[in-house]
Each structure stands twice: as C-alpha cells, then as structure tokens.
Amino acid sequence: MFRYHYIMNTKKDLIGSELMNEIISIRIDTLWKMLALQRRGFLPAPEEEGATGIYDNKGAVFVPGGIVFQDSDKKDIVKEELPVKSETFRAKIREAMKYDNATLLYQDGIATGINLANSFFAETASDILMNKTAATRTGTVLGEEPPARFDSEQITKSYCSTYVFPPYGSRTKLSSCLSVCLIEPRMYYSQCKNYLGLRNNEEKDFWEKIKGAKKPIISDDLLLAQPHIVVCHNTRYKPEIMTGITKILGFGKFGEFATFTLEKATQQLLKETHSEKTEFSTDEIFAQYKEEQIAGILRVYPKTTPGKRLHATATYLLSHEKDLNIDLERITQEAKERYGIKR
C-alpha cells in the first residue's frame, strides 16, 4: 500500500488556505448544476469540457506571481493591491475566475487575466531537468548519448493523473512546466538570468520575487494562499467525478501534485482510502440528491521521473466541517435556487 510522507503532516497545507476554500466553495456550487444536468440527461461526458458552473465557467490557473518576470508580450506585470481580509480576498478570487489566462498572486498584490509565454516556460523547464540530470552524473567517461532532453509532453504526463490522456491542453502543459520552475528556484533563476539577459538591479529584484513566490501569503495570521500552483480544469475525466478536477502543483519533488474532486460516494472509493470504514460519515458527504451522495476527495501523487506516472496515490476523504472553512448549507441553498433544483 502506498503511503505518502508529505501529506501526513500537511493535508491542511494543501487545502486549508482561503484560496482553496473559495475554489472548493465554487466547485460545490458547480456540483449542483451538474446534478441538475444529470437529472435531465445532459451531464457532460467525462472527456467533454463544460463541467462548470456560473463561477468557474472558464476554468482558472493561480500562480505565485514572483516566478513570472514578464507577460507573453514582454511587458511588466501590473498588479492591484492584495485584499487582506477573508471576505474581500475570496471575492477577488471569485472575480478573477471570470477571466481567461493566469491569475498571479504576490505577497502584496494580485494580477488577473495575465497571458503567459507557454513556450518560454516549456523550454525553461526542459532545460532545468536536462541540466539537473547531467549534473548528477559522475565520472569522466561520456556515454554514447548526450543528456536526455524532456519535452513539455513528457513533463506534463508526470503531472497528470493516469486517467488524463494526451494530447494535453495548454493550461495543463503550462501549469506542469511552471511547477518545475517553482520547485527548482535556483536553477530557474540561473536559466532566467541568462535567457532574459538580466543585469544588476534586475537580477536582485527577480531573485527577491522568486523568494517571495516560495512563501505562503499570510495576513494577520490568516493563510490566504500557499506557494502552490492551482489549476481549475473544466473537464470531469472520469464518470465518478462530477465537476472539473482541481489540481495543486509546485510542491515537493518532481511529479508530486494533488487533486481535489467531488465524486460519487461509492464502496470502491472507500476501499481506495484503505480505511476500515464501511460507510461515509455525514461530514464527508458534500451533497446528497435523491439516491446520489457526493464526497470531497483529496488525492496526492508521489514523485516520479520525467515521462512517467504511477497509478499509486494516497486518497483522503475530506470533512467539510473539520478540514474546510466553508458554509456548506448556504452554498447548497444558493446553488439549488440558482440551478432550479426544488427538492
């Protein structure tokens, strides 16, 4: 049985921030739209886009802003002041999900709708992995082949669940390559220094931004966001999953990531958690409609090598009472009214 060392102490680190609580609240709202569509026979197919609601219609990707030097047009990032109270921060996150492209989160600001240079991050991530592989080789005798170069498709495969198949979308590739940059900050800085031609004050300024990107965003003891990349996909990918999956990347070693999903509460799901439970507790049920019960699931995937992905995961049932700071009753009532579910 796969046991994952990181999550034992930091499950709350992955889903306990204001950012993740707001995203999960939005996903629960979407869940009720999917239940309404399922009742009418219009639930999107697992591989079909559109498993979204009014608040996550375009999907989203949230990135620690300090690892982004410029946007895709090589323009400086213009950020707004970061809301520091829970209600205003969550409202800003919800508003940011209306826009395409990335939302950048800084220690003191937020920038929404930022178009990032996918090719730059793909090339940089590839160079980082190639150079790291070459640097760990010892001996003076060179092999027949030069150090391997991993392309964005291989990198992305390592950051995707085994039920997500290529060809991968641009948001999936971008977030995977950004994750490599975030978990290897020194090598990323060196690559950027040379590639972007950073000089003098630019070098110091960018280094400080990268340092800031590796720290949690905290205001008055309130954890607003972890230094993770969070991606809100708009595809279900599996019949059991009822909304788009939410992915958390950019922590630990290469290939480590987590997913949050809202899934049908089945006996197979209980078995996957390797617990001795035979039924779900009430606080593990995020929604119940007719005979359908839906649970909130956190899966954590272990490190791997580029181009590889194991089936093994650590699977955890989340409690909406103990693990999250959300008002499930209010979210449920508003969503039922919004999507026309009477009973």
N, C-alpha and C positions, 0 to 999 in steps of 0.2 A: 504494500500500500504506500502510495506516495505521500510523504509528509513534508510540508513546506515550512522552512525555518523562519522566514521573514514575517509571515502573516500572524504567527502565534502571538507576537507582541504588538503588531501594528495594524491589525484589521481596522481599527478605528482611524488610523492614519490615512488609510485608503479611501474611506467613505465618510469620515467624520467632519469634513470641512463644510463651510457654508456653501461653497461652490457645488460640492457633490450632493448636499442635501437639497439644494434648489433644483439641480438636474434630476434627481430622483423624484422630487415632487412633480416636476414636469412630465416625467415618464409615467407616473401613476395617472396623471390626467389623461395622457395618451392611451393608457391601458383601457380606460372606459370607452374611448372611441373605438378601439379595436374590438372590444366585447360587443359594442353596438353593431359594428360591421359584421362580426361573426354571426350574430343573431339573424341578420338579413342576408347572409350568404355572400358578403362582399369582403371578407377578410383578405388582405393582400397575401399572395403566395409567399412562401419562405424566401425565395430569391428575388422577389419583386420589391421595388422601392415604394415608399408611401406608408410605411408602418409608423406614422407620426400623427401628432395632434396639432392643435392651434398654436402651441408654443414652441414646438420643435420641428416645424414643417421643413426647414431647410437643413436640418442637422446642424452640427457645430463642431469646432475644434478650438480648445482653450490651451494656450501655450504660455509658459513662463517667458515674459517679454524680453528678458535680458539676453537671451541667446539669439535674438534677431537683431542684426546690425542695421539693415535697411529693408524696405519692401521690394517687391519684384521689379519696380521701376527705378530702383536705386535711390529712392527718396527716404529722408529721415522719417522715423515714426513719430506721428503727432498723437500724444496721449492726453486723456482727460484726467482730472483728479479722481482718485480712487475713493468710492464711498466706503466709509469705515464702520457704519452701523449695519447690523444684520439685515434689517428690512430694506434699506437703500441699496446695499450690496446685492442682495438677491434680486431686487427689482432691476438692477443694472444688468445682471447676468441674464435674466429673462428677456430683457430688451435686446441684448447682444445676440441672442439666438434667432432674431428676425433677419439677420444679415448673413450673406454668403461669406466665404473666406474665414480667416482666423481672428480670434479674439486674444489679444496679448494682455497678460496680467503682470503688473510690476508691483514693487514694494510700495510705490506711491501713485500709481496710475493705472489706467486701462485704455486700450485702443481696440476699436471694433472694426470689422469689415476689412481687415488687412490682407492683401493678396501677397502671398509669399512665393519666392522663387523655388519652385519644386526641384528644378534641375540642379540648382546650387546645393541644396541640402542632400539630394541623392548622391551627387558627386563627392561632397564632403564626407558623408557617412561612409561611402565606399572607400575613400582614401584612408579614413581613420582605421577601419577594420583591416585593410591591407597592411598599413604601416604597423599596426599593433601585432599582427600575425608575424610579420617579418622581424620585428624587434624581439620577439620571444624565441626565435630560432637561435641555436647556438652552433658553434663550430665554424671552421673556415672553409670547409668543402661545400660548394654550392650544388644544389640538386639540379636535375635535368630541366625542371620547370621553374619559372620565376614565381615570386609570391602571388598567391591567389588574389584575384580582384573580385569582390562580390558586388553584383548589381542590385538595383533597388528591388527587383522582383524577389531575389533571394532574401534580402533583408526583411522585406515585408512578410514573406512566408513565415519567418521566425517570430514575427509579432502578430500572427493571426491564429485564431482557433483552427483546429483541423477541419471544421465544417465550413470554413470560409475558403473558397477556391479562387484561383486566378482565372481571368485577368483581374487584378486589383484596381480599385478606383483611385483617383488622385489624392483624395483625403486620406485613404488608408496608407498609400505609399508615403505621403508627406509626413504623417504622424510617426510612422515607423522610422524614417530617416532622421527626423528631429529627435527621436528617442536616443539614437546612437550618439548624437551631438551632446545631448543633455547628460548622459551617463559617463561620457568621456570629456569632461570640460577642459582639461589641459590640452589634450590633443586637438580638440575643436578650436581652442584659442589659437594654437600654432597654425592650424590649417587656414583659419580666417586671416591671421596676421599676414601670411604670405599671399593668399588668394586675393584678398581685398586691398592689399598694399597699405596696411595700417601703419601710421607713423606717429611717434612722440605721444602727444596727449591722447590721440585716438586709441593707441594701444592700452594705456592705463584706463581710459574711460570704458573701453569694451571689456577689459578684464573685470572691472568693478561691476559692470552689468551682468556678466556671467556669474560672478559670485552671488549677486542678488537673486539670480534665477534659480540658484540651488538652495535657497532658503524659503521656509514657509512664510506666507503673508499673514501677519498677525496684527490685530488692532485691539488694544485694551483686553488682552487675554482671549480674544475671540479669533479662532482659526478661520480665516477667510478662504485660503487656498493653499494646498500643498504644492511643492515644486515638481508637479507632475504634468504630463500632457493628458488631456481628457478629450475623447472623441465621441460625439453622439452620432451614431450611424442611423440611417433611416430604413434599414432592411432587417428582417427578422432572422433570416438564415436557417432557422430550424422550426419545424412545426410546433414544437412545445413553447417556443419563445413568442410572446405576444406583442412586443414593441421592438423598435430598433435597439440593438445592443449598445451599451455604453462601455467604452474601453478606457483603461487607465494605464499610461505608459511612462517611461522615463525614470524608473527607479531600479535599484539593484544592478544585476549583471545583464549582459546582452541577452535579449529574448525574454526577459521577465516582464510580465504585464498582468493585468487583471481585467475582468469583465463584470459588469453588473447587468443582470437581466431580470425581467419579470416573466415567470414561467408557470405553466400548469403544474399544480401540486400533485405529483404522481408518486406511486410507490418506488418507481425507478429512480426518481430524484432523491428520495430518502436514502436509498441504497448508495447512491453516489456520494453522499456525505459521510459514509462509513460510521454512522451513529447507530445506536441500538434502538432508536425510536421507531415506532410502528405507525405513528400519525403525526401530523403537523400541529403545533400549538397555535392558539388563536393569535398570538402576537407575530407569528411567522406568515400569516395569511394577509396579503396586502389588498386583496379584493375577493369578493365572493358574489357570483351572479348565477342564479339558478343552480345548476349542479356543478358549475365551474369554480374552482378555487385557484388563486394565483399567489405564488410565493416570490419573495425577493431573494435573488441568488448572487453571491459573490464567488467567482472562480479566480484562482490565482495560478498562473502558469510559470513553470520553473525556467531557469536559464537554459540556453541551448547554444548551438553553433550556427553560423550563418547558413541559411538554406535548409535548416532542419526545424522540425516542430514535433514534439512528443504529444501523445494523446493525454498523458498524465496531467492531472490538475488537483489542487486542493479546493474542495467545494464546501461552501458555508451557507447555511440558511441564515438570513438576516432577520432581526426583530425590529419591526417599525417602532417599537416602544423603547427598546434598550440601545439599539445601535444607531438610531437616526433621530434627528431633531426636526420632525415634520408633524403637521397637523393632519393626520390621515382622514379623520372624519370630515373636516372642512373640504379637503381636496376632493374626496369622494363625492360629497354632496354637490359641489360646484360642477364637477365633471359630469355627473349624471344629468344635471339640468342642461348643461351645455350640449351634450350629445344625445339628448332625447330619450334617456332611459328612465322610465316611470317607476319601475319596480324591479 
